Amino acid sequence: MENTLPCKGCRGLCCGPVAITEAELKKIKKKVKTMPQKLRSELENQKRYYGTCIFYDLEQDKCGIYSARPEVCQKFGFHKSLVCFKKPELAVKEDPSLNRRVPAGVLSVDYTWKDFK
């Protein structure tokens, strides 16, 4: 059995809503500031499905801030509370810490591109 998620082709349907902590918000802001302006602008101006994370890159079919993605995104597909509909058999881990996260807000709802300028 291959232990990777089949993320290509989903067009970000599982990427939202994404609750983030204060620490993750700071990390994402730092990442966005270091992005080339052209890339940042292209990412910002994409039309996404309602609720899809503002950092999901529809054109590249991948996370636009992968190295700074929130913990919930890192754990998606491998934990029982974060099941990938294409490969549910990978969701075998238990992680009670996911329930103890204190969100500062939700990407695309509480935090939009104006908050990262």
C-alpha positions, 0 to 999 in steps of 0.5 A: 500500500502506498502511503501518500495522498492522491492530492492531484485532481481534487482541485482543493475540495478538501482544503477548507475551511482551515482553522489556524492558530496565532503561531500559524498565522505568523508563520503564514504571514512571514511566508507570504511576505517572502513570496515573489510579488508575481506569484503572490498576485497570481495566487491571490487572483485565482477564482476558487470554490467557496470555502477553499483555502485562499492559499490553494493554488488551483492552477498548479493544483497544490498548496501555495504555502506548502512549507508554512501550511497549518498543522491541520493540513499537515495531518490531513488524510492520516488521522481519523478525524481528517479523512481523505475521501479518496484514500480513507484507509490512510487515516489511522492515527489518533491525535487528541491534540487536534481537538485542543488547538485554539484557533485564531480564525479561519483562512478564507473567512476570518483571514483573507488576502487583505490580511497578508499584504 
